Amino acid sequence: MSDVRTCSTCGAKAKYKMKDAVETYTAVQDENAFKKIGQLKKAMQKFKDKAEALEKELEILKAKL
């Protein structure tokens, strides 16, 4: 998932990447795209939390058998 941060040089919202100790900012020019990125990040976090809870429940059920 994209990491959206404020650019350190221009102050605009940008996608942030760190590769081989090099920081890269790619501008997010469309405000709607920025909102969608935020919504997707929240949805993915909810899905991840639910998956982790199900994995824990599965481990408990396996331990009971």
C-alpha atoms as one frame of an Amber mdcrd trajectory, in Angstrom:
protein
   0.000   0.000   0.000   1.253   3.447  -0.788   2.619   5.533   2.011   1.285
   9.083   1.534   3.272  11.804   3.268   3.948  15.501   2.970   6.899  16.153
   0.666   9.876  17.552   2.561  10.850  19.915  -0.249   7.554  21.309  -1.579
   5.051  20.528   1.189   2.560  18.807  -1.155   0.974  15.408  -0.570   3.060
  12.704  -2.212   3.564   8.948  -2.303   6.661   8.065  -0.315   9.079   5.240
  -1.095  12.366   4.221   0.486  14.607   2.079  -1.697  18.284   1.412  -1.057
  18.378   4.233   1.519  17.040   6.723  -1.057  13.800   8.552  -0.280  11.504
   9.139  -3.252   8.414  11.346  -3.348   5.909  11.073  -6.209   3.295  13.823
  -6.339  -0.387  13.031  -5.832  -1.971  15.664  -8.038  -5.618  14.684  -7.864
  -7.368  15.392  -4.545  -9.900  12.631  -5.246  -7.049  10.177  -5.758  -5.600
  11.232  -2.408  -8.949  10.597  -0.699  -9.237   7.189  -2.391  -5.735   6.240
  -1.262  -6.709   7.079   2.315  -9.923   5.067   2.053  -8.080   2.084   0.611
  -5.468   2.201   3.373  -8.213   2.165   6.023 -10.040  -0.701   4.304  -6.848
  -2.739   3.970  -6.035  -2.176   7.655  -9.512  -3.402   8.666  -9.092  -6.480
   6.459  -5.652  -7.148   7.920  -6.983  -6.861  11.487  -9.834  -9.268  10.719
  -7.462 -11.756   9.075  -5.132 -11.668  12.080  -8.062 -12.240  14.457  -9.211
 -15.217  12.374  -5.693 -16.651  12.354  -5.546 -16.417  16.161  -8.957 -18.083
  16.449  -7.827 -20.846  14.096  -4.714 -21.459  16.185  -6.860 -21.747  19.311
  -9.198 -24.207  17.584  -6.250 -26.274  16.331  -4.793 -26.373  19.837  -8.063
 -27.776  21.212  -7.972 -30.726  18.778
